[in-house]
Amino acid sequence: MTTLGENQTAVRSFPMRRQCPFAPATEYAELREAGPLARVRLPNGQPAWVVTRYAEVQQVLASPHISTDITRPGFPELTSDPDAERYQLFEGEFFNMDSPEHDVYRRMLIPEFSFKRIKALRPGVQAMIDELLDAMLAIGPPADLAEAFALPVASLGICQLLGVPYDDHRFFQSRVRTRKIEASEDMLAPVAELRAYVDAAITRAEREPGDNLIGRLVVQRVATGEITHNAAVGMVLQLLIAAHETTSNMIMLGTLTLLRHPAQLAELRADPALWPNAVDELLRYHSVADGPTFGRIAVGDIAVGDQVIRAGDAVFALCASANHDERAFDRAGEFDIHRGSGNHLAFGYGVHQCIGQNLARAWLETAYETLFRRVSTLRLNAQVEDLSFKYDAAIFGLDEFPVTW
């Protein structure tokens, strides 16, 4: 069996940049054909494994021998600066914790993303989307759908969920959008500002808790002594960052893809019951949170085919590659709303699978359905090749989206 230590010469550099907005990096297909694992070298020279195929990505992400703890020595860092400080794991940042500590925090939030809670949020989400479209239509074409619709939908949604003032949305919107693939000091300052913002929101809720996620977290967990104030800050900060950027970029990319497939869009307009399948297919097709999001370190040996990931090895699970694996999805490179792709890995897999995935689906279904129902002549107001895509961002997407109608 082959291990990372037997041959430190990595055949590729990682991360790998997308060349097309409608497909993962071209190298992914080549690596998938060669095998489920490949050796790569990170910007700082560190060797790592990338997992490329659907079944093996599931295997690795579900393995008890895989850790998300960023404080472990050898955890992969996407920086070329040898003097860069390792990220600090703050209290409550459960995305970067392992079981059983991770599970304790996650269970606290599960009720906030239950079917009942999401159903209760839907009327508010619908109302805010209608209001945004009222404003956009009143101003008239042309418009930047990013500023007029996608970013405000994500901001309003997270504000409603968490219970923070929408008047503050431009502040945290600008801080979230600065994140790049390669870690740097430029990333740390905006995160520190967001942390201070969330800290202040938790403090206000401790005085006057509202009927929202922050209010319930304070009353049920902080006031009872189950978690500390700082742990609540860490939990909420991660939710804010994760929800905002993924939602806004998926609204834009999904809208662009549907405009490029008018026959399938016509089917969706004629039969809104098709939207849930369409949303899952869009999530699979774009996979906006890719390899850098799923960095891990092995804490035990994992046999993958005829190769072995050894304890201490850095690993990246390429969910975008897995979502385009022909072994799992027939005609994987094609967009097809009838595919039935609910088993995609756009939200990850295993114990760290996105806790807010059902809420994200509800946001996206409502946003797409309402946009295309109310703006029936919507069309792109530029050439696709002239659009500014975020090829170097941690979450793939668009900087702006010019449209008219």
N, C-alpha and C positions, 0 to 999 in steps of 0.2 A: 504493500500500500504506500501511496505517496503522501508525504507530510510537507508542511510549509518549510520546516527546517532543513529538509534534504536538498533543497535547491532554492537559494535565496534570490535567484535572478527572476524578477517579475517580468512577464511578457508585456504588460500594459501599465499605463499610468492611470490612476484613479483619483478623483471622479472623472467620468467620461461625459463629455458635453453633447447634448442633443444637437443635431443638425437640422431637424425638421420639427415643427410644432405639433405634428400629428403622429409622431412615433418616438420611442425611446432612442437613446444613442445607438448608432448603427453597429457599434462593436458588440452590443448585447446579443444580437442574433448570431454573430460569429462565435462568441463564447458559448452560447447555448448549444450550438452544433458540436463544438469540441467536447463538451461535458458539463456536468452540473456545477462543478467548481473550477475556478481559475485563480491563479496568483496574480496579484497586482502590486504596485508600489504607490504609496501615498506621497503627497507633496513634500513631506518631511523625510522621505526615504524609508519609512516604515513599511515592511511587507505586510500584506493582508490577503485574505481569501475574499472572493466575491461568489455568491451563490446565485445561479442564473435561471434554473428551471423551477417550474411551479411546485412540483411535489417536494423537491429538496428545499426550497425556500420555506414551505410549510414545516418540514421536518426540523430545520434549524431554528426557526422562530419559536417552535413549540418545545424545543429541547430544554430540559432542566439544567443542561451544561452550558447554557448561553446566558450571559449577563448584560444588562443595560446600565450597570453602575459606572458612571463616567469617572469615578475617582480611582478605579482599579488601575494599577500600573499596567501599561501596555494597551489601555483602551485607545482605539483609533482616533487620531486627531487630524482633521483636514486643514492643516496649516503648514506652510513652508518655513515658518519662523522657528528655529530650534530653541529660542529663548522664550517662546510664548508660554504663559502660565496655563496649567491645566484648569479647565473649568471647575469651579467650586460647586458641589452639590448642596443646595440649600434645603433646609427643613421643609418638608411638604411637597417637594418636587418629585412626585411618585412616578412620573414617566421614566425617570432615570434610576429607579430603585428596583431591586429584585424581591421576589417572594421570600418570606411572608410579609415584609414591611410594605411592599407595593400593594399587596392584596388588601391590607387594612385600610389604606387611604382610598383605594378604588371602591371598596364596598360602601364607604361613606357617600359617594357620589352617585351610585347606581340609581337610587330613587329619583334623582334629578333628571335622568334620561330614560325613565320608564315610559311605556306606551301611554299610560294615563297622563303623565306630565307633558309629553310631546303633543298629545291631543289637545290638552288645555292651552298650549302655546300657539297652536295653529291659527286660531282666529286673529290673534295679535300679529302674527307674521303676515297673514294675508292683508290685514289692514295697513300695515306699514309699507308693504310692497305696492299696494294700490295708491297710497299717498305719494310714494316716490315717482310712480308712473304718471300720476296726475300732474306733478310738478314738471316732469320732463316733457310731457305732451303740451303743457301750457306754454312753455318756453318755445317749443317747436324745434324742428330739425335745423342743422345737424346737431349731434351731441356726442360727447365722449361717454360711452356706456360704463366705463370704469368709474368715473366721477359721479355720473348721474344716477347710476343704478347698482352696479356690482359691489362697489366698496360700501356704499350706504346700507345695502341689504345686510352685508356681513356685520357692519358696525351696529346697526339697529338690533339685529338678532342677538348678538353677544351682549349688548347693553340690556336688552329685555331679559335674557337668561340670567345674567349675573346680578342685575339690579344696580347698574352704574348709570350716571346721567348721559344721555345721548349728546348733550352739549360738549362733552369731552371727547367725542369720537375722533375728531381730526388729530388730537394729540396721540392717542395710542395707535391710530391708523398709520400715522407717519413713522412711528417707532417700530412697528411690526414690519413694515415694508422695507426696512433697511437691511434685513438679514440676507447674507450671502452664503454660498456654499462653503467657502474657505473661512474658517474661524479667524478672527482678528480683533484687535483692540477696538476697531470701529464698530464691532457688533456689541461689545460689552456695555458701552455707554447707554445706548437706547434701552437695553434690557434693564439696566440699573434704574433708569427713569421710569420704566413701566413698573418695576418692583415698588418704587416709592409711591406711584399712583395707586397701586393695588393696596399697599399698606394703609394709605389714607382712607381708602374705601372700606376696608375692614374695620378701621378705627371708628368711622362714622356709624357703621352697622352695629358696633358694640354699644353705642349710645342709643341708636334708634334703628333696630333691625326691621327690615322690610320683608314683604312676602315674595322673596326671590332666593336664588341660590346662595348668595352671600349672607343674606339675613338668616336663612335656615342653617347654614353652616356655623354661623356665630352662635345662634341660640342652642342648637342641638349638639354641637361638638366643642366649640371653644368655651362657652359659658359653663358647660358641664365638666370641663377639665380633660376631655378625651384627647384634644389636640391643643397646641399652643396657638397664639396669635400668628406667630411667624410661620407655622405649618399651614395655616389657612391662607396666608399670603402666597406661599409657594404653590399650593394647589390651584388657586384662582389664576395666578399668573400663567401657569402652563395651559390652562383651559382657554384663556383669552388669546394667547399667541397661536395656539393650534387651530382654534375655530376660525379666526378672522382671515388669515391668509389663504387657507385652503378653500374656504367657501367663496371668497371673492374671485379667486382665480378660476375656480371651476365654473362659476356663472359665466365668465367671459369666454373661456375655452369651449364650454358646452354650447353656448350661443353661436359661436363661430362655426363649430362643427355642424350644428343643425342647419345653419344657413347654407352650408356647403352640400347638404344632403336634402334638397327640397322635397323629394318624394317621401322620405321618411318623416320629415317635418309635417307634411300634409296629412299623413296618417295620424300623427299625434294630435293635430288640431281637430281631426274628425273624431278621434276616440281618445279622450283624456285618460282612460283607464290604462293606456299604454305607457304613461309617464314613469311609473316606478321602474319598469324594465329599462326604459330609455336612460334614466338617471344612472342605474347600475352599469349600463354599457358605457356611458360617458366616463364614469369613474374608472372603469377598467381600461378604456381606450387611452385616456390621458395619464392616469397614475401620477398626479402632480407631485406627490411626496415620494421621492425615489430613494436610491441607495444611501446618500448621506443621512437621511432620516432614520435609517434602520441599521446604523452602526452598532456592533456588538463585540464582546470579547468572550472567548471560550474559557470556561472554568473547569472543564473536564473534556476528555477526548470524545469526539463525535465522528463516527464512521459514515461517510457519505459516498455511496458507491464503492469504488476501489481506492478512495482517498480518505485521509483522516485529518480532521481539524483537531489540533492538539490544544491542550490546556495552555492558555496564554496567548493563543493566536488571535489576531484581529480579524473580524468578519463583517462583511456587508451583505445583507439580504436584499437582492435587487428585485423589489416587488414589481417595478415597471417591466422588467424582463420577464418575470413569472407571468404577468398578465398578458404578455404577448407570446407565450409559449404555445406552439401548435400542438403539443402533447395534451394541453388542457383546454385549448380553445381553437376550434376549427376556424380556418381563415382569420387567424388572430389579428392580422394587420388591418382587417376591414372593420368599419363601423356598421353595426347591425342592431337595431333596437329590438329585434325579435330573437336575439341570441339567448336570452335568459342567463345573464352573466352574474347572477347574485353571489356566486362563489369566488368573485375576484378578490385580490389581495390589496386593493387600494387603501384599505384601512389597516393593513398589517394582518397579523395572525397570532394566535396564542394568547397568553395572559395579558399581553400589552396591546392587543387589538383595540383600536380607537373606541373609547367609551362613549363618544358622542356621535357614532356613525348613524344611528337612526334619526337623530335630530338633524344631522347634515342632510340626509336624504329628504327629510320633510322640507327643509329650507330650499333645497335645489328644485324639488318637484314644484313647489309653489311659485318660485321665482320664474322658472322656465315657462310653466303653463300660463301664468298671468301675463308675462311679457309677450309671448307669441299670440295670445288671445287678444290682448288689447292693442298691440302694435302690429297689425296684420301685414303691413308692407315693410316691416323692418328689413334693412339690408346693410351690408358693410359699405362704408364710405371711404374705402381705400383698397389698394391691392394687398393681398395677404403677404406678399414678399416685402412690403413696406412697413408692416406692423412691427412694433418693438416688443419682442418676446424676451422674457427673463431667463435666458439660457444659463446665467451664472448665479441664479438665486437658489436658496435652499428649497423653496417651493416654486415649481415651474408655473409660469403664467404670462400675463400681458401687463405692460406698463400702462397702456391706454388702448381704447377700443373705439375708433371713430365709426359712427353709424348714422344713417338717415332713414327716412320713411316717407 
